[in-house]
Amino acid sequence: MAEPLSAHVVIVGSGVAGMLAAYRLAQAGARVLVLEAGPPVVRSEALASYRNAVAKTPDAPYPDTAYAPRPSVLDPQGYYIQEGPDLFKSTYVRRVGGTTWHWLGTSLRHLPNDFRLRSLYNVAEDWPISYDELETWYLAAEQELGVAGDSTQDLGSPRSGSFPMKGLPLTYLDKQVALAANKLGLAVHATPQARNSQTYDGRPPCCGNGTCVPICPIAAKYDAMVHVRKSQALGVQVIDQAVVHQIEVDSQGRVSGLRFKRPNGDEQRAIAHIYVIAAHAIETPKILLMSRTDALPNGVANSSDQVGRNLMDHPVQLSWALAKNPLYPYRSPLENAGIENFRDGEFRRERSAFRMAIGEDGWSFPGSPPTAVASELIAQGVRGKALVEQMNARVSRQFRFANLIEQMPNPENRIVPAFDQVDAIGIPRPRLYYQVGEFERRGMAEARRISNQIFETMGAYQIEHGEDFEGAGHVIGTYRMGADPRRSVVDADQRAHDHPNLFLLGSGTFPTVGTANPTLTIAALSLRTAAVIQRDLYALQEISMP
């Protein structure tokens, strides 16, 4: 084996969590090494792959690799080995830049009450950190990602400062939904999003391509390549195609090294003072659990037996309809506004909260994009001008709601390494057990009811509701934070209870999911943890404090 690579801090994963930490630590003078399992992405090539793909899925621009395989929307059992009663349908990207390549860009904060469900509603868990403690880090995260929003809107999460950019305007579709929602005592608000409404941080404003998932062709939407480039300019070394599979722990309980494989099977090692695993909520617990030894038979950071448990998502209840008059979708980000009235309340004792995202992509999410409409009409013999007219008449009136349902933590919902099912370089695939419970299904039923009310108020027809939930792409839980080491994996600083020089970042640390898309909270927590690591390095006399 070659000489080990060394740094002050080694980070596994080059998504938003890992790269924000790398950037802040490099700014403080730390030597940082980032190990990324997947290859780099060339935006133009990824865009061409998407355009040429028959199935326009979130995975389409990012071809699978044998050495760092990833889950697929089209085949949820291709990489995942699924053994639960329900399929886990959310995916992620193993590439330089991580899953921000195909995220939507929604940048909502959690609500203050999301941090204390047990105290308030006697369900789930409290976080070991409050909204007030995280608020300034939310503000910093919004600056780093470049979030466009209306600072005067009350979205239930108090602010100490303004968004860095003005919000994107409501679309005509949003405004028509708002007219109906207002009659029902509901409000439509523009959604804060990490998408430029003006030139910001060297990137152009959004021009409404409508392909936010799976790729923004002009980089108006934030992705972690922003901080990959900034970090590299400060000396951070990012090594791609480096698949970490073993965490070494010494007799004192400190992490002493990481082992990683290259695509040809060659093995290398990296050493540091501090180690950060930020490989998302499936790969991170898989690495921890693979790293079992005689001394640690349950794996690394797992004295609580909580690693891999409490796998969650925001199961999506899709509802769609055809409006009486044109609404003109496909002219903005895929989701630009939403209804936030159902994110909190006493009902959370009995059923899930949810938020209603208004879709700007017609019926594409339910599986009927314009190409499907065209195929249907052509099969009926429609041609030429008539085809164009009928296509326009139908697609221009399509709209939908994606109701993101709060899922409760369940220790039986989990991921473990499938040691008997390995990939091309001998690394176990993830074995999942997943089930959506009655608590969530009651929330779905309420979401359908509210959707129906809005459709009927608008005079919409051909109303349909998805029979099964969809994945939101929000992989959450599996190494949760908590104050009690017997019931959690990391503390409020995202430091492993069992190993003082190991930090675990990402949505895996969330004790509960709330109703906000997770990325902004991931970013805020990562910036906060980077400050903790900086203090640790200063105490070790490895860097100088400013």
RODO-2510 file (C-alpha; in nm, 4 decimals, decimal comma):
residues 546
     n   res          X          Y          Z
     1     m     0,0000     0,0000     0,0000
     2     a     0,1263     0,3483    -0,0862
     3     e     0,2157     0,6042     0,1792
     4     p    -0,1008     0,7413     0,3402
     5     l    -0,2380     1,0774     0,2380
     6     s    -0,2468     1,3213     0,5287
     7     a    -0,4184     1,6443     0,6287
     8     h    -0,5466     1,8247     0,9337
     9     v    -0,8995     1,7142     0,8391
    10     v    -1,0171     1,4383     0,6068
    11     i    -1,3754     1,4709     0,4813
    12     v    -1,5660     1,1894     0,3101
    13     g    -1,8197     1,3248     0,0627
    14     s    -1,8162     1,6334    -0,1592
    15     g    -2,1792     1,7379    -0,1333
    16     v    -2,3089     2,0517     0,0335
    17     a    -2,2318     1,9275     0,3877
    18     g    -1,8750     1,8219     0,3221
    19     m    -1,7788     2,1121     0,0962
    20     l    -1,9180     2,3866     0,3200
    21     a    -1,7145     2,2411     0,6073
    22     a    -1,4062     2,2086     0,3843
    23     y    -1,4380     2,5675     0,2675
    24     r    -1,4774     2,7159     0,6147
    25     l    -1,1880     2,5092     0,7524
    26     a    -0,9620     2,6047     0,4617
    27     q    -1,0466     2,9691     0,5257
    28     a    -0,9208     2,9148     0,8825
    29     g    -0,5898     2,7780     0,7567
    30     a    -0,6522     2,4040     0,7881
    31     r    -0,5162     2,1517     0,5399
    32     v    -0,8219     1,9638     0,4154
    33     l    -0,8511     1,6479     0,2074
    34     v    -1,1881     1,5492     0,0576
    35     l    -1,2503     1,1916    -0,0608
    36     e    -1,5373     1,1469    -0,3064
    37     a    -1,6575     0,8033    -0,4175
    38     g    -1,7813     0,9114    -0,7589
    39     p    -1,6341     1,0872    -1,0618
    40     p    -1,6430     1,4576    -1,1511
    41     v    -1,9306     1,5993    -1,3573
    42     v    -1,8973     1,8113    -1,6696
    43     r    -2,2179     2,0140    -1,6848
    44     s    -2,2410     2,0221    -2,0637
    45     e    -2,1931     1,6454    -2,0874
    46     a    -2,4478     1,5801    -1,8120
    47     l    -2,6955     1,8103    -1,9859
    48     a    -2,6447     1,6246    -2,3138
    49     s    -2,7046     1,2916    -2,1368
    50     y    -3,0303     1,4275    -1,9976
    51     r    -3,1480     1,5631    -2,3310
    52     n    -3,0711     1,2340    -2,5036
    53     a    -3,2313     1,0168    -2,2356
    54     v    -3,5637     0,8545    -2,3180
    55     a    -3,6677     0,8633    -1,9514
    56     k    -3,6126     1,2128    -1,8078
    57     t    -3,5490     1,0986    -1,4502
    58     p    -3,3398     1,2662    -1,1794
    59     d    -3,0674     1,0088    -1,2519
    60     a    -3,0571     1,0595    -1,6288
    61     p    -2,7636     1,3058    -1,6467
    62     y    -2,5453     1,0961    -1,4146
    63     p    -2,4664     0,7523    -1,5599
    64     d    -2,4071     0,4773    -1,3080
    65     t    -2,0560     0,3528    -1,2338
    66     a    -1,9525     0,0006    -1,1362
    67     y    -1,7233     0,1200    -0,8559
    68     a    -1,9661     0,3733    -0,6994
    69     p    -2,3161     0,2555    -0,7939
    70     r    -2,6168     0,4599    -0,6919
    71     p    -2,9917     0,4060    -0,6590
    72     s    -3,2208     0,4731    -0,9528
    73     v    -3,5740     0,6104    -0,9730
    74     l    -3,6519     0,3622    -1,2501
    75     d    -3,5205     0,0644    -1,0542
    76     p    -3,5507     0,1178    -0,6767
    77     q    -3,4199    -0,2361    -0,6219
    78     g    -3,1243    -0,2126    -0,8562
    79     y    -2,8778    -0,0847    -0,5947
    80     y    -3,0912    -0,0958    -0,2819
    81     i    -3,1772    -0,4432    -0,1561
    82     q    -3,5290    -0,3770    -0,0317
    83     e    -3,6849    -0,6053     0,2282
    84     g    -3,9538    -0,3876     0,3836
    85     p    -4,3249    -0,3790     0,3067
    86     d    -4,2810    -0,0434     0,1284
    87     l    -4,0211     0,0553    -0,1280
    88     f    -3,7860     0,3362    -0,0328
    89     k    -3,7973     0,5488    -0,3469
    90     s    -3,5564     0,8360    -0,2858
    91     t    -3,2165     0,8476    -0,4510
    92     y    -2,8910     1,0402    -0,4335
    93     v    -2,5905     1,1191    -0,6529
    94     r    -2,2403     0,9791    -0,5990
    95     r    -2,0456     1,2454    -0,7868
    96     v    -1,8219     1,5421    -0,7078
    97     g    -2,0802     1,7951    -0,5898
    98     g    -2,3083     1,5287    -0,4467
    99     t    -2,6849     1,5285    -0,4618
   100     t    -2,7060     1,9053    -0,5074
   101     w    -2,6591     1,8234    -0,8754
   102     h    -3,0219     1,7102    -0,8927
   103     w    -3,1863     1,8830    -0,5961
   104     l    -3,4795     2,1173    -0,6490
   105     g    -3,3266     2,4203    -0,4739
   106     t    -3,6014     2,4670    -0,2124
   107     s    -3,4411     2,6365     0,0908
   108     l    -3,6980     2,6508     0,3663
   109     r    -3,5959     2,6669     0,7299
   110     h    -3,7353     2,4278     0,9872
   111     l    -3,9996     2,5755     1,2144
   112     p    -3,9097     2,6380     1,5817
   113     n    -4,1589     2,3700     1,6894
   114     d    -3,9962     2,1123     1,4601
   115     f    -3,7119     2,0916     1,7111
   116     r    -3,9342     1,9858     2,0042
   117     l    -4,2020     1,7425     1,8906
   118     r    -4,1707     1,5277     2,2017
   119     s    -4,2059     1,8204     2,4411
   120     l    -4,4957     1,9802     2,2553
   121     y    -4,6900     1,6918     2,1015
   122     n    -4,5635     1,3775     2,2758
   123     v    -4,4435     1,2178     1,9507
   124     a    -4,1032     1,1409     1,7982
   125     e    -3,7969     1,3101     1,9506
   126     d    -3,6699     1,6521     2,0532
   127     w    -3,3519     1,7819     1,8946
   128     p    -3,0613     1,8632     2,1278
   129     i    -3,0485     2,2076     1,9674
   130     s    -3,3143     2,4779     1,9384
   131     y    -3,4201     2,6923     1,6462
   132     d    -3,2794     2,9984     1,8224
   133     e    -2,9367     2,8338     1,8509
   134     l    -2,9387     2,7560     1,4793
   135     e    -3,0909     3,0796     1,3489
   136     t    -2,7675     3,2703     1,2837
   137     w    -2,6282     2,9633     1,1076
   138     y    -2,9383     2,9533     0,8886
   139     l    -2,8621     3,3127     0,7964
   140     a    -2,5005     3,2217     0,7115
   141     a    -2,6153     2,9219     0,5067
   142     e    -2,8509     3,1415     0,3051
   143     q    -2,5604     3,3709     0,2232
   144     e    -2,3327     3,0816     0,1201
   145     l    -2,5905     2,9102    -0,0997
   146     g    -2,7424     3,2311    -0,2318
   147     v    -3,1078     3,2058    -0,1324
   148     a    -3,3686     3,4238    -0,3007
   149     g    -3,6660     3,5053    -0,0801
   150     d    -3,9018     3,7700     0,0501
   151     s    -3,7688     3,8767     0,3913
   152     t    -4,1025     4,0375     0,4811
   153     q    -4,2979     3,7111     0,4488
   154     d    -4,3850     3,5300     0,7688
   155     l    -4,3132     3,1635     0,6987
   156     g    -4,3149     3,0733     1,0675
   157     s    -3,9371     3,0843     1,1145
   158     p    -3,8266     3,4179     1,2688
   159     r    -3,5330     3,5868     1,0969
   160     s    -3,2556     3,8097     1,2284
   161     g    -3,1569     3,9296     0,8816
   162     s    -3,2600     3,9490     0,5184
   163     f    -3,2198     3,7033     0,2344
   164     p    -2,9209     3,7853     0,0130
   165     m    -3,1493     3,8258    -0,2892
   166     k    -3,5067     3,9308    -0,3535
   167     g    -3,7470     3,6432    -0,4103
   168     l    -3,8564     3,5106    -0,7457
   169     p    -4,2035     3,6355    -0,8443
   170     l    -4,5174     3,4261    -0,8263
   171     t    -4,6127     3,2744    -1,1602
   172     y    -4,9533     3,3122    -1,3201
   173     l    -5,0247     2,9532    -1,2118
   174     d    -4,9284     3,0365    -0,8520
   175     k    -5,1586     3,3383    -0,8532
   176     q    -5,4551     3,1391    -0,9812
   177     v    -5,4071     2,8789    -0,7087
   178     a    -5,3753     3,1629    -0,4561
   179     l    -5,7145     3,3047    -0,5556
   180     a    -5,8788     2,9725    -0,4701
   181     a    -5,6668     2,9137    -0,1583
   182     n    -5,7581     3,2568    -0,0199
   183     k    -6,1270     3,1697    -0,0397
   184     l    -6,0514     2,8721     0,1873
   185     g    -5,8554     3,0818     0,4357
   186     l    -5,5204     2,9545     0,3067
   187     a    -5,2226     3,1490     0,1759
   188     v    -4,9825     3,0885    -0,1110
   189     h    -4,6278     3,2080    -0,0418
   190     a    -4,3284     3,2256    -0,2723
   191     t    -4,0794     2,9582    -0,1674
   192     p    -3,7268     3,0625    -0,0640
   193     q    -3,4876     2,8889    -0,3000
   194     a    -3,1142     2,8667    -0,3646
   195     r    -3,1604     2,9992    -0,7135
   196     n    -3,0454     3,3365    -0,8336
   197     s    -3,3037     3,6055    -0,8926
   198     q    -3,0152     3,8294    -1,0018
   199     t    -2,6473     3,7803    -1,0732
   200     y    -2,4972     3,6496    -0,7494
   201     d    -2,1628     3,4960    -0,6608
   202     g    -2,0568     3,4988    -1,0256
   203     r    -2,3608     3,2994    -1,1411
   204     p    -2,6470     3,4190    -1,3646
   205     p    -3,0132     3,4673    -1,2680
   206     c    -3,2684     3,1940    -1,3294
   207     c    -3,4173     3,2080    -1,6777
   208     g    -3,6920     2,9478    -1,6260
   209     n    -3,5475     2,6447    -1,8022
   210     g    -3,7717     2,4270    -1,5862
   211     t    -3,5177     2,1432    -1,5492
   212     c    -3,4077     2,2194    -1,1914
   213     v    -3,4438     1,8478    -1,1263
   214     p    -3,2203     1,6972    -1,2550
   215     i    -2,9864     1,9743    -1,3742
   216     c    -2,9728     2,3510    -1,4074
   217     p    -2,8110     2,4110    -1,7466
   218     i    -2,6774     2,7572    -1,6578
   219     a    -2,5831     2,7098    -1,2875
   220     a    -2,8349     2,9674    -1,1662
   221     k    -2,9349     2,7105    -0,9044
   222     y    -2,6759     2,6452    -0,6340
   223     d    -2,4891     2,3179    -0,6365
   224     a    -2,1929     2,2166    -0,4245
   225     m    -1,9535     2,2686    -0,7154
   226     v    -1,9621     2,6333    -0,6018
   227     h    -1,7799     2,5356    -0,2834
   228     v    -1,5699     2,2692    -0,4527
   229     r    -1,4172     2,5448    -0,6650
   230     k    -1,3856     2,7897    -0,3759
   231     s    -1,2265     2,5248    -0,1559
   232     q    -0,9793     2,4158    -0,4211
   233     a    -0,8744     2,7783    -0,4658
   234     l    -0,7795     2,7748    -0,0963
   235     g    -0,5751     2,4571    -0,1310
   236     v    -0,8311     2,1876    -0,0473
   237     q    -0,7474     1,8628    -0,2250
   238     v    -1,0521     1,6835    -0,3674
   239     i    -0,9826     1,3253    -0,4720
   240     d    -1,2584     1,1696    -0,6781
   241     q    -1,3160     0,7975    -0,7405
   242     a    -1,2036     0,7229    -0,3849
   243     v    -1,4527     0,4862    -0,2193
   244     v    -1,4094     0,4843     0,1581
   245     h    -1,4953     0,1470     0,3086
   246     q    -1,3182     0,1261     0,6459
   247     i    -1,2782     0,3586     0,9440
   248     e    -0,9867     0,2622     1,1675
   249     v    -1,0151     0,3246     1,5421
   250     d    -0,7264     0,2986     1,7893
   251     s    -0,7313     0,1513     2,1393
   252     q    -0,8135     0,4936     2,2875
   253     g    -1,1327     0,5217     2,0845
   254     r    -0,9968     0,7806     1,8433
   255     v    -1,0252     0,7423     1,4676
   256     s    -0,6745     0,6814     1,3309
   257     g    -0,7292     0,6430     0,9576
   258     l    -0,9597     0,5761     0,6629
   259     r    -0,9188     0,3123     0,3967
   260     f    -1,0498     0,3705     0,0471
   261     k    -1,0558     0,1831    -0,2815
   262     r    -0,9939     0,3065    -0,6322
   263     p    -1,1963     0,1823    -0,9339
   264     n    -0,9305    -0,0812    -1,0133
   265     g    -0,9529    -0,2217    -0,6601
   266     d    -0,6272    -0,0701    -0,5357
   267     e    -0,6468     0,0376    -0,1727
   268     q    -0,5122     0,3539    -0,0126
   269     r    -0,5215     0,5145     0,3287
   270     a    -0,5769     0,8681     0,4598
   271     i    -0,4850     1,0013     0,8043
   272     a    -0,5704     1,3225     0,9867
   273     h    -0,6288     1,4778     1,3263
   274     i    -1,0033     1,5047     1,2669
   275     y    -1,2318     1,2967     1,0448
   276     v    -1,5644     1,3983     0,8931
   277     i    -1,8044     1,1584     0,7220
   278     a    -2,0508     1,3469     0,5032
   279     a    -2,1515     1,0751     0,2579
   280     h    -2,5309     1,1125     0,2931
   281     a    -2,7769     0,9136     0,5018
   282     i    -2,7319     0,5776     0,3247
   283     e    -2,3580     0,5643     0,2548
   284     t    -2,2489     0,7169     0,5888
   285     p    -2,4140     0,4517     0,8100
   286     k    -2,3024     0,1847     0,5644
   287     i    -1,9388     0,2899     0,6118
   288     l    -1,9795     0,3013     0,9901
   289     l    -2,1390    -0,0433     1,0030
   290     m    -1,8880    -0,1965     0,7593
   291     s    -1,6073    -0,0858     0,9906
   292     r    -1,6777    -0,3547     1,2485
   293     t    -1,3879    -0,5189     1,4302
   294     d    -1,3405    -0,7491     1,7262
   295     a    -1,3164    -0,4390     1,9448
   296     l    -1,6194    -0,2767     1,7779
   297     p    -1,8433    -0,5658     1,6708
   298     n    -2,1384    -0,3320     1,6002
   299     g    -1,9307    -0,0975     1,3883
   300     v    -1,7970     0,2526     1,4470
   301     a    -1,9940     0,5113     1,6502
   302     n    -2,2582     0,2502     1,7267
   303     s    -2,2539     0,1788     2,1008
   304     s    -2,6173     0,2994     2,0994
   305     d    -2,7199     0,0570     1,8209
   306     q    -2,8765     0,3574     1,6465
   307     v    -2,6508     0,3688     1,3389
   308     g    -2,8581     0,2874     1,0330
   309     r    -3,1906     0,3170     1,2158
   310     n    -3,4757     0,5687     1,1797
   311     l    -3,4519     0,5998     0,8006
   312     m    -3,6997     0,8677     0,6892
   313     d    -3,8150     1,0669     0,3872
   314     h    -4,0966     1,3069     0,3112
   315     p    -4,3352     1,0610     0,1427
   316     v    -4,5044     1,2618    -0,1317
   317     q    -4,8809     1,2495    -0,1817
   318     l    -4,9301     1,3628    -0,5408
   319     s    -5,2594     1,5215    -0,6445
   320     w    -5,3267     1,6641    -0,9907
   321     a    -5,6065     1,8110    -1,1997
   322     l    -5,6963     1,9946    -1,5181
   323     a    -5,7909     2,3615    -1,4845
   324     k    -6,0797     2,5194    -1,6767
   325     n    -5,8501     2,7802    -1,8307
   326     p    -5,4794     2,7812    -1,9189
   327     l    -5,2341     2,8189    -1,6282
   328     y    -4,9186     2,8026    -1,8442
   329     p    -4,6804     2,5711    -1,6548
   330     y    -4,3170     2,5061    -1,7531
   331     r    -4,2160     2,8731    -1,7366
   332     s    -4,0356     2,8861    -1,4021
   333     p    -3,8554     2,6695    -1,1477
   334     l    -4,0328     2,3357    -1,1054
   335     e    -4,1772     2,4475    -0,7710
   336     n    -4,1914     2,8184    -0,7042
   337     a    -4,4530     2,8587    -0,4307
   338     g    -4,6447     2,6607    -0,1738
   339     i    -4,9097     2,6513     0,0964
   340     e    -4,7527     2,6409     0,4428
   341     n    -5,0674     2,6368     0,6621
   342     f    -5,0409     2,2688     0,7534
   343     r    -4,6809     2,2539     0,8741
   344     d    -4,7601     2,2822     1,2466
   345     g    -5,0449     2,2507     1,4952
   346     e    -5,1958     2,0369     1,7683
   347     f    -5,2953     1,7852     1,5015
   348     r    -4,9317     1,6671     1,5055
   349     r    -5,0250     1,4570     1,8080
   350     e    -5,2396     1,2403     1,5812
   351     r    -5,1162     1,2734     1,2230
   352     s    -4,8360     1,4080     1,0140
   353     a    -4,7865     1,7703     0,9241
   354     f    -4,7319     1,8479     0,5567
   355     r    -4,6575     2,1306     0,3193
   356     m    -4,8146     2,1744    -0,0225
   357     a    -4,5730     2,2508    -0,3035
   358     i    -4,7380     2,3885    -0,6157
   359     g    -4,5997     2,2190    -0,9250
   360     e    -4,4999     2,4226    -1,2298
   361     d    -4,4321     2,1119    -1,4411
   362     g    -4,7825     2,0124    -1,5480
   363     w    -4,8343     1,6420    -1,4919
   364     s    -4,4712     1,5431    -1,5385
   365     f    -4,4207     1,4311    -1,1778
   366     p    -4,7320     1,2070    -1,1875
   367     g    -4,5861     1,0472    -1,4999
   368     s    -4,7614     1,2238    -1,7856
   369     p    -4,5132     1,4747    -1,9346
   370     p    -4,5855     1,6537    -2,2645
   371     t    -4,4086     1,3774    -2,4570
   372     a    -4,6590     1,1249    -2,3181
   373     v    -4,9479     1,3510    -2,4162
   374     a    -4,8050     1,3819    -2,7674
   375     s    -4,7675     1,0043    -2,7971
   376     e    -5,1266     0,9534    -2,6846
   377     l    -5,2630     1,2039    -2,9369
   378     i    -5,0489     1,0669    -3,2190
   379     a    -5,1750     0,7169    -3,1415
   380     q    -5,5268     0,8582    -3,1856
   381     g    -5,4323     0,9810    -3,5332
   382     v    -5,3939     1,3500    -3,4472
   383     r    -5,1378     1,5237    -3,6703
   384     g    -5,0001     1,8616    -3,7747
   385     k    -5,1699     2,1805    -3,6604
   386     a    -5,4379     1,9843    -3,4774
   387     l    -5,1698     1,8053    -3,2750
   388     v    -5,0126     2,1362    -3,1711
   389     e    -5,3483     2,2859    -3,0788
   390     q    -5,4607     1,9862    -2,8731
   391     m    -5,1213     1,9583    -2,7042
   392     n    -5,1328     2,3255    -2,6050
   393     a    -5,4944     2,3051    -2,4929
   394     r    -5,4232     2,0146    -2,2605
   395     v    -5,0718     2,0784    -2,1254
   396     s    -5,1364     2,4476    -2,0574
   397     r    -5,4110     2,3534    -1,8096
   398     q    -5,2279     2,0793    -1,6189
   399     f    -5,1150     2,1420    -1,2622
   400     r    -5,0418     1,9421    -0,9483
   401     f    -4,9603     1,9538    -0,5786
   402     a    -4,6777     1,7613    -0,4190
   403     n    -4,7778     1,7221    -0,0556
   404     l    -4,4632     1,6513     0,1463
   405     i    -4,5620     1,4406     0,4459
   406     e    -4,3750     1,4480     0,7765
   407     q    -4,2507     1,0970     0,8594
   408     m    -4,1992     0,9780     1,2165
   409     p    -3,8728     0,8109     1,3214
   410     n    -3,9058     0,4329     1,3459
   411     p    -3,6015     0,2294     1,4570
   412     e    -3,7188    -0,0630     1,2414
   413     n    -3,6797     0,1496     0,9276
   414     r    -3,3129     0,1015     0,8667
   415     i    -3,0158     0,0442     0,6393
   416     v    -2,7467    -0,2186     0,6979
   417     p    -2,4628    -0,3353     0,4721
   418     a    -2,5504    -0,6401     0,2640
   419     f    -2,2260    -0,8287     0,3160
   420     d    -2,3591    -1,1062     0,0915
   421     q    -2,4379    -0,8667    -0,1987
   422     v    -2,1343    -0,6662    -0,3066
   423     d    -2,0611    -0,4279    -0,5919
   424     a    -1,7861    -0,4491    -0,8546
   425     i    -1,5073    -0,3618    -0,6099
   426     g    -1,6332    -0,5831    -0,3298
   427     i    -1,8202    -0,3253    -0,1197
   428     p    -2,1603    -0,4242     0,0253
   429     r    -2,4735    -0,2751    -0,1206
   430     p    -2,7277    -0,1195     0,1191
   431     r    -3,0023    -0,3456     0,2525
   432     l    -3,3148    -0,1494     0,3478
   433     y    -3,6233    -0,2142     0,5543
   434     y    -3,8821     0,0625     0,5136
   435     q    -4,2454     0,1180     0,5992
   436     v    -4,4738     0,4208     0,5989
   437     g    -4,7008     0,4021     0,9034
   438     e    -5,0581     0,4943     0,9839
   439     f    -4,9514     0,8286     1,1361
   440     e    -4,8160     0,9340     0,7962
   441     r    -5,1084     0,7856     0,6039
   442     r    -5,3506     0,9959     0,8070
   443     g    -5,1479     1,2976     0,6984
   444     m    -5,1727     1,1830     0,3362
   445     a    -5,5503     1,1526     0,3649
   446     e    -5,5739     1,5084     0,4960
   447     a    -5,3496     1,6310     0,2130
   448     r    -5,5815     1,4701    -0,0409
   449     r    -5,8816     1,6328     0,1249
   450     i    -5,7277     1,9814     0,1152
   451     s    -5,6104     1,9299    -0,2429
   452     n    -5,9649     1,8369    -0,3414
   453     q    -6,1011     2,1514    -0,1784
   454     i    -5,8630     2,3719    -0,3758
   455     f    -5,9298     2,1887    -0,7038
   456     e    -6,3049     2,2196    -0,6561
   457     t    -6,2799     2,5886    -0,5637
   458     m    -6,0866     2,6450    -0,8860
   459     g    -6,3442     2,4516    -1,0870
   460     a    -6,0756     2,2045    -1,1924
   461     y    -6,1697     1,8568    -1,3136
   462     q    -6,0077     1,5215    -1,4028
   463     i    -5,8911     1,5222    -1,0409
   464     e    -5,6579     1,2373    -0,9498
   465     h    -5,4526     1,1351    -0,6480
   466     g    -5,1536     0,9066    -0,6430
   467     e    -5,2512     0,5672    -0,5030
   468     d    -4,9075     0,5241    -0,3493
   469     f    -4,6571     0,7751    -0,2134
   470     e    -4,3558     0,8947    -0,4111
   471     g    -4,0053     0,9663    -0,2850
   472     a    -3,9116     1,3272    -0,2199
   473     g    -3,5385     1,2653    -0,2604
   474     h    -3,4945     1,3499     0,1076
   475     v    -3,2913     1,0730     0,2698
   476     i    -3,3040     1,1556     0,6418
   477     g    -3,2122     0,9940     0,9721
   478     t    -2,9840     0,6892     1,0292
   479     y    -2,7265     0,8504     1,2653
   480     r    -2,9314     1,0921     1,4645
   481     m    -2,8165     1,3582     1,7070
   482     g    -2,9191     1,3642     2,0705
   483     a    -2,8085     1,4525     2,4213
   484     d    -2,8187     1,0918     2,5439
   485     p    -2,5368     0,8724     2,4013
   486     r    -2,7464     0,5648     2,4754
   487     r    -3,0148     0,6765     2,2278
   488     s    -2,8263     0,8731     1,9634
   489     v    -2,5089     0,8663     1,7545
   490     v    -2,3839     1,2256     1,7601
   491     d    -2,4265     1,5245     1,9896
   492     a    -2,5558     1,8713     1,9032
   493     d    -2,2191     1,9541     1,7409
   494     q    -2,2503     1,6436     1,5185
   495     r    -1,9566     1,4886     1,7022
   496     a    -1,9790     1,1113     1,7481
   497     h    -2,0488     1,0265     2,1114
   498     d    -1,8050     0,7320     2,0879
   499     h    -1,5114     0,8954     1,9103
   500     p    -1,4027     1,2526     1,9962
   501     n    -1,2290     1,3214     1,6630
   502     l    -1,5103     1,1916     1,4391
   503     f    -1,7901     1,4146     1,3066
   504     l    -2,0878     1,2993     1,1003
   505     l    -2,2589     1,5587     0,8814
   506     g    -2,5721     1,5638     0,6698
   507     s    -2,9414     1,4897     0,7036
   508     g    -2,8623     1,1601     0,8741
   509     t    -2,8195     1,3527     1,1996
   510     f    -3,1788     1,4843     1,1960
   511     p    -3,3857     1,3284     1,4780
   512     t    -3,7050     1,4238     1,2911
   513     v    -3,7851     1,5467     0,9403
   514     g    -4,0297     1,8339     0,9924
   515     t    -4,1793     1,9501     0,6645
   516     a    -3,8975     2,1609     0,5196
   517     n    -3,6709     2,0259     0,2480
   518     p    -3,3521     1,9346     0,4385
   519     t    -3,0705     2,1056     0,2473
   520     l    -3,0703     2,4448     0,4185
   521     t    -3,0676     2,2795     0,7618
   522     i    -2,7842     2,0494     0,6483
   523     a    -2,5907     2,3594     0,5425
   524     a    -2,6566     2,5486     0,8652
   525     l    -2,5506     2,2548     1,0814
   526     s    -2,2373     2,1994     0,8707
   527     l    -2,1270     2,5608     0,9097
   528     r    -2,1864     2,5361     1,2840
   529     t    -1,9850     2,2133     1,3073
   530     a    -1,7012     2,3612     1,1006
   531     a    -1,6642     2,6271     1,3713
   532     v    -1,6423     2,3510     1,6351
   533     i    -1,3752     2,1664     1,4352
   534     q    -1,1863     2,4913     1,3929
   535     r    -1,1765     2,5309     1,7718
   536     d    -1,0569     2,1715     1,8091
   537     l    -0,7710     2,2326     1,5653
   538     y    -0,6794     2,5470     1,7532
   539     a    -0,6718     2,3521     2,0804
   540     l    -0,4405     2,1003     1,9115
   541     q    -0,2241     2,3966     1,8030
   542     e    -0,2655     2,2914     1,4393
   543     i    -0,4080     2,6257     1,3257
   544     s    -0,4131     2,9779     1,4630
   545     m    -0,7371     3,1392     1,5663
   546     p    -0,8048     3,4791     1,4081
***
